[in-house]
């Protein structure tokens, strides 16, 4: 009886997905449960202190112009994480096994152990910089009675309409992304928009920092995920 009650209790508890604001991630876009959308850009950094005075003034001028050109909010996120060196160490271990020369194999093994101890003792951290670009379709927030009634009668039409809405909103969001990319590159920054795989890895590591360090997320295309939260 206790085991049965424990199972029922676990089933009755809401999934962790219920506490997240994310409804789905597709085509490089994060769709939130309130209908708004996000795209995330990964950017490089600038060592401002090493720039000359003229270069610093040029960067500041470009940054001011960039901010003044925006008519929508953005979010700048700086994320610090422990350096993930496991893939590099795995590659070294593979080279060590495949190395026919005994002397080189020993040297690779010594180098691999040195890197492991250095990272473990030093707790080396890495920083990544993100710009989150939002889009909120205010005109689509409210629906009339006949619109909702039609969606109930024709659910297939609703799915098609939602897909069309997603494409249209994504186009508007992409316009903002291109504006952000242009402004950031004018300051000498390198910018890349995260695709679906990179977004899932980002949120996976953000919400599971300890687990993600020990166990990396594989290619989502080779995984089958059971959705326990109705969309």
PyMOL commands that set and color helices and strands:
alter all, ss='L'
color gray80, all
select helices_A, chain A and resi 2-12+16-19+48-50+53-68+86-98+102-122+138-140+145-153+155-185+196-207+209-214+220-222
alter helices_A, ss='H'
color red, helices_A
select strands_A, chain A and resi 22-26+29-32+37-43+74-82+125-135+191-193
alter strands_A, ss='S'
color yellow, strands_A
deselect
rebuild
show_as cartoon
